[in-house]
Amino acid sequence: MGLRLIFYIFARINKQYRMERLKNILNWLRRCISPMYVAMLVAAFVLWFITKLGDTYTTDHQVTVVIDNVEYTVDCTIRGKGTDLIHYTISSDRSSFVIPISDLTQDKPFVDNKGQSLVHITAESLKLALASRMDNIEVVSVGSVPVIKQSANTPAE
């Protein structure tokens, strides 16, 4: 019990010392730095940030694509103004893109080792389909393109 009391008193004194020291530092800052300087510093940062949002940026982004009622995640490289990229990232419009199979160009169908008929979508057609659904954002490239099962409504080319 005695050791606990000593630790409690030490922690209490240490806490009071830290609080007093923090108050001293804040008082020193108030004397040396004017509130107008802080306001101008914040205003300069906000203006700098707004001007930087007008620049064009390129970034990698994962996009959810729904083809034949099956969701696929595709890695894309997109380019756009900072404001458009932030709007796209925050907005709920980007949750998923429904793309009909008729909008996509496919390679020749093939059969996997399980006997399922599969179709490979060309990267260029997926890139064009995504670009037509993204406002003010350019799709630079598309990562690995999904291989989909050929269904009855999938046209064979």
C-alpha positions as CSV (number, residue, x, y, z in Angstrom):
1,M,0.0,0.0,0.0
2,G,2.8,2.4,0.8
3,L,4.5,1.8,-2.6
4,R,1.2,2.5,-4.4
5,L,0.8,5.7,-2.5
6,I,4.3,6.9,-3.5
7,F,3.6,6.1,-7.2
8,Y,0.2,7.9,-7.0
9,I,1.8,11.0,-5.4
10,F,4.7,10.9,-8.0
11,A,2.2,10.6,-10.9
12,R,0.1,13.4,-9.5
13,I,3.1,15.7,-9.1
14,N,4.4,14.7,-12.5
15,K,1.0,15.4,-14.1
16,Q,0.7,18.8,-12.4
17,Y,4.3,19.6,-13.6
18,R,3.4,18.6,-17.2
19,M,0.2,20.7,-17.2
20,E,2.1,23.7,-15.7
21,R,4.8,23.4,-18.4
22,L,2.2,23.1,-21.2
23,K,0.5,26.3,-19.9
24,N,3.9,28.1,-19.8
25,I,4.6,27.1,-23.5
26,L,1.1,28.2,-24.6
27,N,1.6,31.5,-22.8
28,W,5.0,32.0,-24.5
29,L,3.4,31.2,-27.9
30,R,0.6,33.8,-27.3
31,R,3.2,36.5,-26.5
32,C,5.5,35.7,-29.5
33,I,3.0,34.8,-32.2
34,S,0.1,37.1,-33.1
35,P,-3.3,35.6,-33.9
36,M,-3.2,37.5,-37.2
37,Y,-0.1,35.6,-38.2
38,V,-1.8,32.3,-37.5
39,A,-4.9,33.4,-39.4
40,M,-2.8,34.4,-42.4
41,L,-0.8,31.1,-42.3
42,V,-4.1,29.1,-42.3
43,A,-5.4,31.2,-45.2
44,A,-2.2,30.7,-47.2
45,F,-2.4,26.9,-46.7
46,V,-6.1,26.9,-47.8
47,L,-5.3,28.9,-50.9
48,W,-2.3,26.7,-51.8
49,F,-4.4,23.6,-51.3
50,I,-7.1,24.9,-53.6
51,T,-4.6,25.8,-56.4
52,K,-3.0,22.3,-56.1
53,L,-6.4,20.7,-56.6
54,G,-6.6,22.3,-60.0
55,D,-3.5,20.3,-61.2
56,T,-3.8,17.1,-63.1
57,Y,-2.9,13.9,-61.3
58,T,-2.6,10.2,-62.2
59,T,-3.3,7.5,-59.7
60,D,-4.1,3.8,-59.5
61,H,-7.6,2.9,-58.4
62,Q,-9.6,-0.3,-57.9
63,V,-12.9,-0.3,-59.8
64,T,-15.8,-2.7,-59.3
65,V,-17.3,-3.9,-62.6
66,V,-20.5,-5.9,-62.9
67,I,-20.6,-8.1,-66.0
68,D,-23.5,-10.6,-66.4
69,N,-24.5,-10.0,-62.8
70,V,-21.0,-11.0,-61.5
71,E,-18.8,-8.5,-59.8
72,Y,-15.1,-8.2,-60.7
73,T,-12.5,-5.9,-59.2
74,V,-10.2,-4.3,-61.8
75,D,-7.1,-2.2,-61.2
76,C,-7.1,1.0,-63.3
77,T,-4.8,3.9,-63.8
78,I,-6.9,7.1,-64.0
79,R,-6.0,10.7,-64.7
80,G,-7.9,13.9,-63.9
81,K,-8.0,17.2,-62.0
82,G,-7.5,16.9,-58.3
83,T,-11.1,18.1,-57.7
84,D,-12.5,15.5,-60.0
85,L,-10.5,12.7,-58.4
86,I,-11.6,13.7,-54.9
87,H,-15.2,13.9,-56.0
88,Y,-14.9,10.5,-57.6
89,T,-13.3,9.0,-54.5
90,I,-15.9,10.5,-52.1
91,S,-19.0,10.0,-54.3
92,S,-21.2,7.0,-54.1
93,D,-21.5,6.9,-57.9
94,R,-18.3,5.0,-58.1
95,S,-19.5,2.0,-56.1
96,S,-19.8,-0.2,-59.2
97,F,-20.2,0.1,-62.9
98,V,-22.7,-2.2,-64.7
99,I,-21.4,-3.0,-68.1
100,P,-23.4,-5.1,-70.5
101,I,-21.5,-7.9,-72.2
102,S,-22.6,-6.5,-75.5
103,D,-20.5,-3.3,-74.9
104,L,-17.3,-5.3,-74.6
105,T,-15.2,-7.0,-77.2
106,Q,-14.1,-10.5,-76.5
107,D,-11.4,-12.8,-77.8
108,K,-12.3,-16.3,-79.0
109,P,-13.9,-18.4,-76.3
110,F,-11.8,-21.2,-74.8
111,V,-12.5,-24.1,-72.4
112,D,-10.6,-24.4,-69.1
113,N,-9.4,-27.7,-67.6
114,K,-12.8,-28.0,-65.7
115,G,-14.7,-28.0,-69.0
116,Q,-16.2,-24.5,-68.5
117,S,-16.5,-22.3,-71.6
118,L,-14.7,-19.0,-70.8
119,V,-14.4,-15.7,-72.6
120,H,-11.5,-13.2,-72.3
121,I,-12.5,-9.5,-72.5
122,T,-10.0,-7.2,-74.3
123,A,-8.4,-4.6,-72.2
124,E,-9.1,-1.8,-74.7
125,S,-12.9,-2.5,-74.8
126,L,-13.1,-2.5,-71.0
127,K,-11.0,0.7,-70.9
128,L,-13.4,2.4,-73.3
129,A,-16.5,1.1,-71.4
130,L,-15.2,2.5,-68.1
131,A,-14.1,5.8,-69.7
132,S,-17.6,6.4,-71.0
133,R,-19.0,5.9,-67.5
134,M,-16.5,8.2,-65.7
135,D,-17.2,11.9,-66.1
136,N,-14.1,14.2,-66.4
137,I,-11.8,11.3,-65.6
138,E,-9.6,9.7,-68.2
139,V,-8.9,6.0,-67.9
140,V,-5.2,5.6,-68.8
141,S,-4.9,1.8,-68.5
142,V,-6.7,-1.2,-67.2
143,G,-4.9,-3.9,-65.2
144,S,-5.7,-7.6,-65.4
145,V,-8.9,-8.1,-67.3
146,P,-11.3,-10.7,-65.9
147,V,-12.0,-13.9,-67.6
148,I,-15.8,-14.5,-67.6
149,K,-17.9,-17.6,-68.0
150,Q,-19.7,-17.7,-71.4
151,S,-23.4,-17.8,-70.7
152,A,-26.4,-18.1,-73.0
153,N,-26.6,-14.3,-73.5
154,T,-22.8,-13.9,-74.1
155,P,-22.3,-13.5,-77.9
156,A,-19.6,-15.7,-79.3
157,E,-17.3,-13.9,-81.7
